[in-house]
Amino acid sequence: MSNFFFQYSCNFNTNYSIIIEDDNRVAYAYLLEGENIVGDVWLYNQEQSPVKENWDNPDDLPFLNSLDYIKENIPPITDDNEIEIKWLMVNDTEVMQEAIIWIRGKLIAKLSQGSKPGWSKVVVRDGPLAKVY
């Protein structure tokens, strides 16, 4: 199991950034505007995925995604070089439209302001941790 935490700043406007965090249980991406989280998305589980969702207990945060939502559980991130963030801005301004997350050259997720949750290529149906992308 690996633990991972890294912050990626937007090269068009450093007020925007993405934190990718893997706590050895589960990995999420968080979109920040300044210091405020304005979007989030589940990326993968490291622990065994539960058969049934259990998102009621706040002690279990951040939540693992359950098997009935997962299309593919990707291997854990081990190095920040495995990640690429593509920032799309509104009409060549400094206003962020969306951020696309690639892991090891594979499109994985998309975030935009207010996307809680964001979109994932590795889920089969919309849920509270990720929507189908």
KANOR-V946751 format. One record per run of one state. SS is the DSSP state (hx for helix, st for strand, lp for the rest). FROM is the first residue (numbers start at 1). TO is the last residue. If there is no record, write none. Layout:
BEGIN
SS | FROM | TO
SS | FROM | TO
END
This chain:
BEGIN
lp | 1 | 2
st | 3 | 9
lp | 10 | 15
st | 16 | 23
lp | 24 | 25
st | 26 | 33
lp | 34 | 35
st | 36 | 45
lp | 46 | 57
hx | 58 | 60
lp | 61 | 66
hx | 67 | 69
st | 70 | 70
lp | 71 | 79
hx | 80 | 82
st | 83 | 89
hx | 90 | 92
lp | 93 | 95
st | 96 | 103
lp | 104 | 105
st | 106 | 111
lp | 112 | 115
st | 116 | 116
lp | 117 | 118
st | 119 | 120
lp | 121 | 122
st | 123 | 123
lp | 124 | 130
st | 131 | 132
lp | 133 | 133
END
